[in-house]
Amino acid sequence: QVQLVESGGGLVQAGGSLRLSCAASGRTFSSYAMGWFRQAPGKEREFVAGISRSGSNTKYADSTTGRFTISRDNAKNTLDLQMNNLKPEDTAVYYCAAASVNYNVVLRIAGNYAYWGQGTQVTVSS
């Protein structure tokens, strides 16, 4: 089992940057595929970015490709999301998620993730 705690959210103007972090408990962080999801008011939770166990594979939503970068440090049990050129439509609660996997895969579907953080609010003003 793993516990996840996000940090780094806040208020930023359009075009600005934020870096989200997710701290994971436990000694088997490197056995989990990790992902970032977001949920805006009145909308379903959506995939933002995902990373494989080793960090060698990453995938992004079309809306975040080229602006967001996901990374992980397995020695420190941390997952990060660097967000650049933020837009008002990026406003949402952002969640990190973990899935125990046997292969070095990236998962896009929220239902594949068993563990979730409490979320951190990101607000982008125009």
MMTF fields as JSON, N, C-alpha, C and O atoms, coordinates in Angstrom:
{
  "mmtfVersion": "1.0.0",
  "mmtfProducer": "UNKNOWN",
  "numBonds": 503,
  "numAtoms": 504,
  "numGroups": 126,
  "numChains": 1,
  "numModels": 1,
  "chainsPerModel": [1],
  "groupsPerChain": [126],
  "chainIdList": ["A"],
  "bondAtomList": [4, 2, 8, 6, 12, 10, 16, 14, 20, 18, 24, 22, 28, 26, 32, 30, 36, 34, 40, 38, 44, 42, 48, 46, 52, 50, 56, 54, 60, 58, 64, 62, 68, 66, 72, 70, 76, 74, 80, 78, 84, 82, 88, 86, 92, 90, 96, 94, 100, 98, 104, 102, 108, 106, 112, 110, 116, 114, 120, 118, 124, 122, 128, 126, 132, 130, 136, 134, 140, 138, 144, 142, 148, 146, 152, 150, 156, 154, 160, 158, 164, 162, 168, 166, 172, 170, 176, 174, 180, 178, 184, 182, 188, 186, 192, 190, 196, 194, 200, 198, 204, 202, 208, 206, 212, 210, 216, 214, 220, 218, 224, 222, 228, 226, 232, 230, 236, 234, 240, 238, 244, 242, 248, 246, 252, 250, 256, 254, 260, 258, 264, 262, 268, 266, 272, 270, 276, 274, 280, 278, 284, 282, 288, 286, 292, 290, 296, 294, 300, 298, 304, 302, 308, 306, 312, 310, 316, 314, 320, 318, 324, 322, 328, 326, 332, 330, 336, 334, 340, 338, 344, 342, 348, 346, 352, 350, 356, 354, 360, 358, 364, 362, 368, 366, 372, 370, 376, 374, 380, 378, 384, 382, 388, 386, 392, 390, 396, 394, 400, 398, 404, 402, 408, 406, 412, 410, 416, 414, 420, 418, 424, 422, 428, 426, 432, 430, 436, 434, 440, 438, 444, 442, 448, 446, 452, 450, 456, 454, 460, 458, 464, 462, 468, 466, 472, 470, 476, 474, 480, 478, 484, 482, 488, 486, 492, 490, 496, 494, 500, 498],
  "bondOrderList": [1, 1, 1, 1, 1, 1, 1, 1, 1, 1, 1, 1, 1, 1, 1, 1, 1, 1, 1, 1, 1, 1, 1, 1, 1, 1, 1, 1, 1, 1, 1, 1, 1, 1, 1, 1, 1, 1, 1, 1, 1, 1, 1, 1, 1, 1, 1, 1, 1, 1, 1, 1, 1, 1, 1, 1, 1, 1, 1, 1, 1, 1, 1, 1, 1, 1, 1, 1, 1, 1, 1, 1, 1, 1, 1, 1, 1, 1, 1, 1, 1, 1, 1, 1, 1, 1, 1, 1, 1, 1, 1, 1, 1, 1, 1, 1, 1, 1, 1, 1, 1, 1, 1, 1, 1, 1, 1, 1, 1, 1, 1, 1, 1, 1, 1, 1, 1, 1, 1, 1, 1, 1, 1, 1, 1],
  "groupList": [{"groupName": "GLN", "atomNameList": ["N", "CA", "C", "O"], "elementList": ["N", "C", "C", "O"], "formalChargeList": [0, 0, 0, 0], "bondAtomList": [1, 0, 2, 1, 3, 2], "bondOrderList": [1, 1, 2], "singleLetterCode": "Q", "chemCompType": "L-PEPTIDE LINKING"}, {"groupName": "VAL", "atomNameList": ["N", "CA", "C", "O"], "elementList": ["N", "C", "C", "O"], "formalChargeList": [0, 0, 0, 0], "bondAtomList": [1, 0, 2, 1, 3, 2], "bondOrderList": [1, 1, 2], "singleLetterCode": "V", "chemCompType": "L-PEPTIDE LINKING"}, {"groupName": "LEU", "atomNameList": ["N", "CA", "C", "O"], "elementList": ["N", "C", "C", "O"], "formalChargeList": [0, 0, 0, 0], "bondAtomList": [1, 0, 2, 1, 3, 2], "bondOrderList": [1, 1, 2], "singleLetterCode": "L", "chemCompType": "L-PEPTIDE LINKING"}, {"groupName": "GLU", "atomNameList": ["N", "CA", "C", "O"], "elementList": ["N", "C", "C", "O"], "formalChargeList": [0, 0, 0, 0], "bondAtomList": [1, 0, 2, 1, 3, 2], "bondOrderList": [1, 1, 2], "singleLetterCode": "E", "chemCompType": "L-PEPTIDE LINKING"}, {"groupName": "SER", "atomNameList": ["N", "CA", "C", "O"], "elementList": ["N", "C", "C", "O"], "formalChargeList": [0, 0, 0, 0], "bondAtomList": [1, 0, 2, 1, 3, 2], "bondOrderList": [1, 1, 2], "singleLetterCode": "S", "chemCompType": "L-PEPTIDE LINKING"}, {"groupName": "GLY", "atomNameList": ["N", "CA", "C", "O"], "elementList": ["N", "C", "C", "O"], "formalChargeList": [0, 0, 0, 0], "bondAtomList": [1, 0, 2, 1, 3, 2], "bondOrderList": [1, 1, 2], "singleLetterCode": "G", "chemCompType": "PEPTIDE LINKING"}, {"groupName": "ALA", "atomNameList": ["N", "CA", "C", "O"], "elementList": ["N", "C", "C", "O"], "formalChargeList": [0, 0, 0, 0], "bondAtomList": [1, 0, 2, 1, 3, 2], "bondOrderList": [1, 1, 2], "singleLetterCode": "A", "chemCompType": "L-PEPTIDE LINKING"}, {"groupName": "ARG", "atomNameList": ["N", "CA", "C", "O"], "elementList": ["N", "C", "C", "O"], "formalChargeList": [0, 0, 0, 0], "bondAtomList": [1, 0, 2, 1, 3, 2], "bondOrderList": [1, 1, 2], "singleLetterCode": "R", "chemCompType": "L-PEPTIDE LINKING"}, {"groupName": "CYS", "atomNameList": ["N", "CA", "C", "O"], "elementList": ["N", "C", "C", "O"], "formalChargeList": [0, 0, 0, 0], "bondAtomList": [1, 0, 2, 1, 3, 2], "bondOrderList": [1, 1, 2], "singleLetterCode": "C", "chemCompType": "L-PEPTIDE LINKING"}, {"groupName": "THR", "atomNameList": ["N", "CA", "C", "O"], "elementList": ["N", "C", "C", "O"], "formalChargeList": [0, 0, 0, 0], "bondAtomList": [1, 0, 2, 1, 3, 2], "bondOrderList": [1, 1, 2], "singleLetterCode": "T", "chemCompType": "L-PEPTIDE LINKING"}, {"groupName": "PHE", "atomNameList": ["N", "CA", "C", "O"], "elementList": ["N", "C", "C", "O"], "formalChargeList": [0, 0, 0, 0], "bondAtomList": [1, 0, 2, 1, 3, 2], "bondOrderList": [1, 1, 2], "singleLetterCode": "F", "chemCompType": "L-PEPTIDE LINKING"}, {"groupName": "TYR", "atomNameList": ["N", "CA", "C", "O"], "elementList": ["N", "C", "C", "O"], "formalChargeList": [0, 0, 0, 0], "bondAtomList": [1, 0, 2, 1, 3, 2], "bondOrderList": [1, 1, 2], "singleLetterCode": "Y", "chemCompType": "L-PEPTIDE LINKING"}, {"groupName": "MET", "atomNameList": ["N", "CA", "C", "O"], "elementList": ["N", "C", "C", "O"], "formalChargeList": [0, 0, 0, 0], "bondAtomList": [1, 0, 2, 1, 3, 2], "bondOrderList": [1, 1, 2], "singleLetterCode": "M", "chemCompType": "L-PEPTIDE LINKING"}, {"groupName": "TRP", "atomNameList": ["N", "CA", "C", "O"], "elementList": ["N", "C", "C", "O"], "formalChargeList": [0, 0, 0, 0], "bondAtomList": [1, 0, 2, 1, 3, 2], "bondOrderList": [1, 1, 2], "singleLetterCode": "W", "chemCompType": "L-PEPTIDE LINKING"}, {"groupName": "PRO", "atomNameList": ["N", "CA", "C", "O"], "elementList": ["N", "C", "C", "O"], "formalChargeList": [0, 0, 0, 0], "bondAtomList": [1, 0, 2, 1, 3, 2], "bondOrderList": [1, 1, 2], "singleLetterCode": "P", "chemCompType": "L-PEPTIDE LINKING"}, {"groupName": "LYS", "atomNameList": ["N", "CA", "C", "O"], "elementList": ["N", "C", "C", "O"], "formalChargeList": [0, 0, 0, 0], "bondAtomList": [1, 0, 2, 1, 3, 2], "bondOrderList": [1, 1, 2], "singleLetterCode": "K", "chemCompType": "L-PEPTIDE LINKING"}, {"groupName": "ILE", "atomNameList": ["N", "CA", "C", "O"], "elementList": ["N", "C", "C", "O"], "formalChargeList": [0, 0, 0, 0], "bondAtomList": [1, 0, 2, 1, 3, 2], "bondOrderList": [1, 1, 2], "singleLetterCode": "I", "chemCompType": "L-PEPTIDE LINKING"}, {"groupName": "ASN", "atomNameList": ["N", "CA", "C", "O"], "elementList": ["N", "C", "C", "O"], "formalChargeList": [0, 0, 0, 0], "bondAtomList": [1, 0, 2, 1, 3, 2], "bondOrderList": [1, 1, 2], "singleLetterCode": "N", "chemCompType": "L-PEPTIDE LINKING"}, {"groupName": "ASP", "atomNameList": ["N", "CA", "C", "O"], "elementList": ["N", "C", "C", "O"], "formalChargeList": [0, 0, 0, 0], "bondAtomList": [1, 0, 2, 1, 3, 2], "bondOrderList": [1, 1, 2], "singleLetterCode": "D", "chemCompType": "L-PEPTIDE LINKING"}],
  "groupTypeList": [0, 1, 0, 2, 1, 3, 4, 5, 5, 5, 2, 1, 0, 6, 5, 5, 4, 2, 7, 2, 4, 8, 6, 6, 4, 5, 7, 9, 10, 4, 4, 11, 6, 12, 5, 13, 10, 7, 0, 6, 14, 5, 15, 3, 7, 3, 10, 1, 6, 5, 16, 4, 7, 4, 5, 4, 17, 9, 15, 11, 6, 18, 4, 9, 9, 5, 7, 10, 9, 16, 4, 7, 18, 17, 6, 15, 17, 9, 2, 18, 2, 0, 12, 17, 17, 2, 15, 14, 3, 18, 9, 6, 1, 11, 11, 8, 6, 6, 6, 4, 1, 17, 11, 17, 1, 1, 2, 7, 16, 6, 5, 17, 11, 6, 11, 13, 5, 0, 5, 9, 0, 1, 9, 1, 4, 4],
  "groupIdList": [1, 2, 3, 4, 5, 6, 7, 8, 9, 10, 11, 12, 13, 14, 15, 16, 17, 18, 19, 20, 21, 22, 23, 24, 25, 26, 27, 28, 29, 30, 31, 32, 33, 34, 35, 36, 37, 38, 39, 40, 41, 42, 43, 44, 45, 46, 47, 48, 49, 50, 51, 52, 53, 54, 55, 56, 57, 58, 59, 60, 61, 62, 63, 64, 65, 66, 67, 68, 69, 70, 71, 72, 73, 74, 75, 76, 77, 78, 79, 80, 81, 82, 83, 84, 85, 86, 87, 88, 89, 90, 91, 92, 93, 94, 95, 96, 97, 98, 99, 100, 101, 102, 103, 104, 105, 106, 107, 108, 109, 110, 111, 112, 113, 114, 115, 116, 117, 118, 119, 120, 121, 122, 123, 124, 125, 126],
  "secStructList": [7, 7, 7, 3, 3, 3, 3, 7, 7, 3, 3, 3, 3, 6, 6, 7, 7, 3, 3, 3, 3, 3, 3, 3, 7, 1, 1, 7, 4, 4, 4, 3, 3, 3, 3, 3, 3, 3, 3, 7, 6, 6, 1, 7, 7, 3, 3, 3, 3, 3, 3, 7, 1, 1, 1, 1, 7, 3, 3, 3, 7, 6, 6, 6, 6, 6, 6, 3, 3, 3, 3, 3, 3, 6, 6, 6, 6, 3, 3, 3, 3, 3, 3, 7, 1, 7, 7, 4, 4, 4, 7, 3, 3, 3, 3, 3, 3, 3, 3, 3, 7, 1, 1, 1, 7, 7, 7, 7, 7, 4, 4, 4, 7, 7, 3, 3, 7, 7, 7, 3, 3, 3, 3, 3, 3, 7],
  "xCoordList": [0.839, 0.0, 0.882, 1.988, 0.387, 1.139, 0.221, -0.954, 0.746, 0.008, 0.645, 1.869, -0.197, 0.26, -0.187, -1.332, 0.722, 0.408, 0.932, 2.136, 0.015, 0.387, 0.684, 0.206, 1.486, 1.771, 2.144, 2.416, 2.153, 2.63, 1.566, 1.888, 0.307, -0.743, -0.809, -0.143, -1.624, -1.771, -2.433, -3.017, -2.333, -2.908, -1.799, -0.789, -1.981, -0.975, -1.672, -2.789, -1.017, -1.58, -1.342, -0.414, -2.188, -2.02, -0.622, -0.124, -0.01, 1.352, 2.415, 3.589, 2.001, 2.94, 3.21, 2.755, 3.961, 4.376, 4.119, 4.119, 3.902, 3.813, 4.462, 4.513, 4.952, 5.495, 4.781, 4.851, 4.098, 3.422, 4.329, 5.091, 4.235, 4.985, 4.042, 3.01, 4.421, 3.651, 4.646, 5.54, 4.481, 5.347, 4.644, 3.485, 5.353, 4.777, 5.424, 6.637, 4.613, 5.138, 5.44, 5.038, 6.14, 6.393, 7.749, 8.413, 8.151, 9.484, 9.479, 10.524, 8.296, 8.203, 7.719, 7.034, 8.067, 7.599, 7.949, 7.16, 9.1, 9.55, 8.746, 8.958, 7.834, 6.994, 5.656, 4.814, 5.455, 4.192, 4.331, 5.255, 3.391, 3.203, 2.492, 1.63, 2.854, 2.306, 1.632, 1.959, 0.691, 0.003, -0.493, -0.653, -0.73, -1.397, -2.745, -2.831, -3.763, -5.096, -5.6, -5.05, -6.636, -7.232, -8.744, -9.283, -9.399, -10.856, -11.297, -11.048, -11.957, -12.524, -13.975, -14.6, -14.516, -15.909, -16.873, -16.844, -17.723, -18.713, -18.2, -18.944, -16.928, -16.345, -15.815, -15.592, -15.621, -15.065, -13.553, -12.899, -13.034, -11.585, -10.921, -11.374, -9.842, -9.179, -7.687, -7.056, -7.156, -5.731, -4.94, -5.319, -3.841, -2.943, -1.608, -1.148, -0.995, 0.301, 0.537, 0.019, 1.322, 1.649, 3.104, 3.729, 3.643, 5.042, 5.184, 4.487, 6.077, 6.28, 7.084, 7.558, 7.228, 7.914, 9.328, 9.761, 10.04, 11.436, 11.581, 12.631, 10.526, 10.603, 11.013, 11.102, 11.264, 11.763, 10.66, 10.94, 9.414, 8.294, 7.322, 6.996, 6.871, 5.89, 4.841, 5.101, 3.668, 2.592, 1.853, 1.8, 1.292, 0.597, -0.742, -0.937, -1.646, -2.888, -2.562, -1.578, -3.376, -3.142, -3.098, -2.341, -3.902, -3.999, -2.785, -2.592, -1.961, -0.807, 0.537, 1.588, 0.495, 1.745, 2.471, 1.889, 3.77, 4.58, 4.59, 5.422, 3.677, 3.627, 3.934, 4.522, 3.54, 3.731, 4.809, 4.973, 5.548, 6.552, 6.411, 6.466, 6.228, 6.14, 7.496, 8.192, 7.863, 9.128, 8.993, 8.083, 9.899, 9.886, 11.308, 12.246, 11.446, 12.725, 12.474, 11.961, 12.83, 12.533, 13.362, 12.97, 14.483, 15.296, 14.662, 14.849, 13.904, 13.276, 11.777, 11.112, 11.247, 9.802, 8.962, 7.983, 9.345, 8.608, 8.235, 8.93, 7.119, 6.604, 6.365, 5.793, 6.79, 6.626, 5.872, 5.838, 5.279, 4.651, 5.013, 4.517, 5.874, 6.24, 5.235, 5.075, 4.56, 3.523, 3.932, 4.075, 4.117, 4.514, 3.414, 2.532, 3.479, 2.512, 1.079, 0.285, 0.778, -0.534, -1.644, -1.469, -2.788, -3.958, -5.125, -5.148, -6.087, -7.242, -7.942, -8.473, -7.94, -8.591, -7.817, -8.297, -6.629, -5.891, -6.361, -5.932, -7.232, -7.74, -8.497, -9.438, -8.075, -8.674, -8.007, -7.011, -8.563, -7.872, -7.035, -7.536, -5.765, -4.838, -4.542, -4.279, -4.591, -4.382, -3.221, -3.077, -2.403, -1.456, -2.04, -2.824, -1.648, -2.202, -1.127, -0.163, -1.313, -0.344, -1.05, -2.152, -0.387, -0.912, 0.213, 1.276, -0.029, 0.966, 0.957, -0.073, 2.106, 2.19, 3.406, 4.368, 3.338, 4.442, 5.353, 6.417, 4.927, 5.701, 5.919, 5.266, 6.833, 7.209, 6.252, 6.643, 4.98, 3.938, 3.476, 3.714, 2.811, 2.175, 0.67, 0.182, -0.055, -1.497, -2.223, -1.88, -3.242, -3.997, -5.369, -5.966, -5.863, -7.235, -7.272, -6.543, -8.114, -8.184, -8.544, -8.061, -9.377, -9.801, -8.684, -8.837, -7.566, -6.425, -5.591, -4.731, -5.846, -5.072, -5.825, -7.003, -5.131, -5.772, -5.569, -6.34, -4.537, -4.194, -4.186, -3.684, -4.766, -4.922, -4.553, -4.763, -3.998, -3.774, -5.045, -6.091, -4.939, -6.11, -6.373, -7.447, -5.405, -5.566, -5.012, -4.939, -4.619, -4.141, -4.743, -4.785, -5.204, -5.916, -4.927, -3.971, -5.176, -4.44, -5.458, -6.436, -5.214, -6.106, -5.286, -4.298, -5.702, -5.011, -5.935, -7.022, -5.503, -6.328, -5.959, -4.811, -6.946, -6.724, -6.293, -6.064],
  "yCoordList": [-1.179, 0.0, 1.24, 1.223, 2.322, 3.555, 4.716, 4.708, 5.703, 6.925, 8.076, 8.169, 8.949, 10.011, 11.364, 11.529, 12.328, 13.68, 14.677, 14.756, 15.437, 16.442, 17.78, 18.077, 18.578, 19.941, 20.765, 20.22, 22.08, 22.95, 23.687, 24.494, 23.426, 24.142, 25.601, 26.02, 26.373, 27.776, 28.555, 27.988, 29.868, 30.787, 31.366, 31.837, 31.332, 31.85, 32.51, 32.137, 33.484, 34.126, 33.271, 32.464, 33.462, 32.751, 33.02, 34.145, 31.959, 32.046, 31.723, 31.558, 31.634, 31.341, 29.859, 29.035, 29.538, 28.152, 27.767, 28.608, 26.487, 25.898, 24.524, 23.881, 24.086, 22.736, 22.019, 22.434, 20.951, 20.125, 18.979, 18.443, 18.615, 17.474, 16.509, 16.901, 15.258, 14.215, 13.36, 12.748, 13.324, 12.519, 11.206, 11.192, 10.106, 8.782, 8.096, 8.179, 7.423, 6.636, 5.227, 4.838, 4.467, 3.076, 2.868, 3.816, 1.593, 1.252, 0.685, 0.285, 0.647, 0.025, 1.001, 0.608, 2.256, 3.286, 2.917, 3.168, 2.335, 2.012, 0.893, 0.6, 0.264, -0.775, -0.238, -1.001, 1.077, 1.696, 2.546, 3.349, 2.351, 3.343, 4.531, 4.348, 5.74, 6.935, 7.813, 7.772, 8.602, 9.492, 10.746, 10.788, 11.761, 12.98, 13.079, 12.876, 13.391, 13.618, 14.957, 15.508, 15.467, 16.708, 16.649, 15.924, 17.442, 17.515, 18.945, 19.528, 19.496, 20.836, 20.728, 19.681, 21.8, 21.76, 21.379, 21.952, 20.407, 19.987, 19.091, 18.739, 18.714, 17.869, 16.578, 16.479, 15.596, 14.327, 14.462, 15.339, 13.571, 13.531, 13.111, 12.171, 13.804, 13.505, 13.293, 13.847, 12.486, 12.179, 13.409, 14.116, 13.656, 14.76, 14.223, 14.617, 13.319, 12.762, 11.485, 11.321, 10.586, 9.34, 8.976, 9.409, 8.168, 7.783, 6.343, 5.907, 5.614, 4.213, 4.057, 5.039, 2.833, 2.562, 3.112, 3.716, 2.902, 3.334, 4.809, 5.408, 5.388, 6.769, 6.9, 8.012, 5.779, 5.829, 6.115, 6.58, 5.844, 6.066, 7.076, 7.019, 7.998, 8.993, 9.182, 8.95, 9.601, 9.926, 11.156, 11.4, 11.912, 13.132, 13.217, 12.638, 13.951, 14.29, 15.265, 16.0, 15.269, 16.183, 17.637, 18.449, 17.953, 19.341, 19.782, 20.978, 18.826, 19.194, 18.903, 19.298, 18.234, 17.918, 19.193, 20.122, 19.209, 20.369, 21.454, 22.361, 21.378, 22.385, 21.783, 22.445, 20.536, 19.858, 18.789, 18.174, 18.573, 17.513, 16.741, 17.313, 15.436, 14.574, 13.916, 13.544, 13.777, 13.136, 12.485, 12.8, 11.587, 10.906, 10.678, 10.588, 10.587, 10.265, 9.076, 9.244, 7.883, 6.682, 6.591, 5.909, 7.263, 7.263, 8.116, 7.865, 9.135, 10.045, 9.804, 10.483, 8.845, 8.56, 9.787, 10.089, 10.483, 11.675, 11.647, 11.074, 12.283, 12.461, 13.949, 14.604, 14.491, 15.909, 16.144, 15.292, 17.318, 17.765, 19.229, 20.105, 19.485, 20.859, 21.36, 20.763, 22.454, 22.991, 24.383, 25.3, 24.531, 25.804, 26.326, 25.578, 27.617, 28.242, 27.873, 27.425, 28.065, 27.669, 28.508, 29.689, 27.866, 28.499, 28.436, 27.564, 29.342, 29.301, 27.935, 27.51, 27.261, 25.944, 24.853, 23.725, 25.174, 24.22, 24.269, 23.457, 25.208, 25.325, 24.069, 23.651, 23.475, 22.219, 21.798, 22.385, 20.787, 20.092, 18.994, 18.191, 18.974, 18.006, 16.903, 17.164, 15.66, 14.489, 13.656, 13.478, 13.155, 12.131, 10.761, 10.623, 9.776, 8.44, 7.39, 7.616, 6.229, 5.138, 3.835, 3.561, 3.04, 1.728, 0.707, 0.887, -0.363, -1.43, -2.234, -2.794, -2.293, -2.961, -3.868, -3.697, -4.837, -5.776, -5.417, -6.011, -4.443, -4.081, -2.579, -1.823, -2.171, -0.758, -0.017, 0.458, 0.071, 0.633, 1.978, 2.333, 2.718, 3.972, 3.768, 3.262, 4.15, 3.953, 5.277, 6.258, 5.306, 6.53, 6.552, 7.618, 5.401, 5.296, 5.405, 4.694, 6.288, 6.504, 5.222, 4.994, 4.398, 3.17, 2.162, 1.225, 2.348, 1.449, 1.8, 1.024, 2.964, 3.424, 3.125, 3.456, 2.5, 2.104, 3.12, 3.159, 3.94, 4.852, 6.291, 6.594, 7.173, 8.567, 9.497, 9.179, 10.657, 11.689, 12.482, 12.201, 13.477, 14.275, 15.408, 16.009, 15.696, 16.736, 18.074, 18.379, 18.872, 20.229, 21.143, 20.793, 22.312, 23.223, 24.04, 24.608, 24.084, 24.958, 25.896, 25.454, 27.191, 28.191, 29.1, 29.689, 29.213, 30.053, 31.187, 30.962, 32.407, 33.578, 34.13, 34.045, 34.69, 35.232, 36.687, 37.295],
  "zCoordList": [0.0, 0.0, 0.0, 0.542, -0.614, -0.698, -0.362, -0.728, 0.325, 0.625, -0.14, -0.239, -0.677, -1.561, -1.03, -0.611, -1.051, -0.596, -1.621, -1.866, -2.216, -3.212, -2.553, -1.458, -3.25, -2.818, -4.041, -5.111, -3.875, -4.93, -5.713, -6.586, -5.419, -6.122, -5.705, -4.759, -6.426, -6.086, -7.19, -8.113, -7.084, -8.055, -8.909, -8.387, -10.223, -11.146, -12.32, -12.679, -12.912, -14.096, -15.333, -15.384, -16.314, -17.578, -18.137, -18.106, -18.645, -19.142, -18.103, -18.435, -16.853, -15.778, -15.621, -16.414, -14.579, -14.325, -12.873, -11.974, -12.677, -11.349, -11.392, -12.441, -10.252, -10.142, -9.017, -7.86, -9.356, -8.375, -7.954, -8.758, -6.686, -6.187, -5.477, -4.933, -5.499, -4.82, -4.047, -4.631, -2.733, -1.873, -1.566, -1.15, -1.773, -1.559, -0.37, -0.173, 0.413, 1.525, 1.052, -0.044, 1.864, 1.53, 0.887, 0.467, 0.817, 0.321, -1.083, -1.596, -1.72, -3.04, -4.096, -5.04, -3.945, -4.879, -6.313, -7.224, -6.524, -7.877, -8.533, -9.71, -7.804, -8.384, -8.866, -9.339, -8.749, -9.121, -10.38, -10.511, -11.301, -12.344, -11.693, -10.833, -12.104, -11.487, -12.523, -13.709, -12.054, -12.973, -12.282, -11.062, -13.086, -12.636, -13.373, -14.584, -12.615, -13.158, -12.633, -11.68, -13.255, -12.768, -12.933, -13.769, -12.102, -12.174, -11.936, -10.881, -12.944, -12.85, -12.389, -12.554, -11.813, -11.341, -12.454, -13.543, -12.166, -13.13, -14.229, -15.145, -14.15, -15.195, -14.592, -13.385, -15.455, -15.012, -14.803, -15.366, -13.984, -13.786, -15.085, -15.739, -15.469, -16.724, -16.547, -15.647, -17.42, -17.432, -17.849, -18.782, -17.153, -17.481, -18.008, -19.08, -17.241, -17.623, -16.829, -15.724, -17.402, -16.718, -16.933, -17.901, -16.013, -16.097, -15.634, -14.717, -16.261, -15.931, -14.641, -14.071, -14.199, -12.924, -12.912, -11.93, -14.0, -14.056, -14.393, -14.158, -14.942, -15.401, -16.855, -17.377, -17.514, -18.885, -19.898, -21.004, -19.533, -20.453, -19.852, -18.667, -20.691, -20.262, -21.346, -22.527, -20.937, -21.863, -21.33, -20.125, -22.256, -21.9, -22.624, -23.692, -22.009, -22.69, -23.82, -23.746, -24.845, -25.962, -25.48, -26.012, -24.483, -24.012, -23.206, -22.983, -22.764, -21.935, -22.608, -22.103, -23.713, -24.422, -24.812, -25.371, -24.497, -24.84, -23.786, -23.839, -22.827, -21.766, -20.4, -19.544, -20.196, -18.911, -19.035, -20.089, -17.936, -17.892, -16.595, -15.506, -16.723, -15.548, -15.303, -16.248, -14.042, -13.696, -12.328, -11.561, -12.039, -10.748, -10.267, -11.06, -8.951, -8.339, -7.418, -6.311, -7.866, -7.091, -5.811, -4.865, -5.78, -4.562, -3.467, -2.276, -3.897, -2.933, -2.785, -2.003, -3.529, -3.497, -3.84, -3.157, -4.889, -5.285, -6.76, -7.599, -7.033, -8.385, -8.586, -7.715, -9.714, -9.976, -11.29, -12.178, -11.371, -12.609, -12.809, -12.1, -13.773, -14.122, -15.15, -16.215, -14.828, -15.706, -16.17, -15.362, -17.456, -18.054, -18.965, -19.388, -19.26, -20.15, -19.751, -20.578, -18.502, -17.988, -18.598, -18.897, -18.774, -19.364, -18.377, -17.508, -18.498, -17.592, -17.589, -16.563, -18.722, -18.787, -18.053, -17.945, -17.547, -16.708, -15.255, -14.434, -14.94, -13.58, -13.175, -13.85, -12.065, -11.598, -10.3, -9.877, -9.682, -8.601, -9.243, -10.03, -8.899, -9.477, -8.469, -7.295, -8.956, -8.116, -8.654, -9.864, -7.746, -8.173, -7.823, -6.884, -8.585, -8.43, -8.664, -9.396, -8.023, -8.126, -8.458, -7.982, -9.285, -9.658, -9.572, -10.168, -8.829, -8.728, -10.022, -10.398, -10.708, -12.006, -12.053, -11.304, -12.954, -13.121, -14.292, -14.47, -15.08, -16.257, -16.289, -15.57, -17.122, -17.206, -18.14, -19.206, -17.712, -18.555, -18.03, -16.876, -18.905, -18.526, -18.632, -19.643, -17.616, -17.577, -17.725, -17.065, -18.604, -18.869, -18.19, -18.035, -17.791, -17.321, -15.8, -15.108, -15.28, -13.841, -13.093, -11.984, -13.686, -13.037, -12.815, -12.032, -13.498, -13.314, -12.089, -11.673, -11.517, -10.369, -9.07, -8.931, -8.129, -6.877, -5.762, -4.803, -5.888, -4.791, -5.297, -6.379, -4.468, -4.863, -3.715, -2.545, -4.075, -3.091, -2.852, -3.436, -1.984, -1.618, -2.601, -2.587, -3.444, -4.45, -4.02, -2.83, -5.004, -4.759, -5.823, -7.002, -5.397, -6.301, -7.123, -6.594, -8.414, -9.331, -9.971, -10.573, -9.833, -10.417, -11.31, -10.872, -12.568, -13.54, -13.921, -14.454, -13.646, -13.965, -15.328, -15.765, -15.98, -17.334, -17.291, -18.336]
}
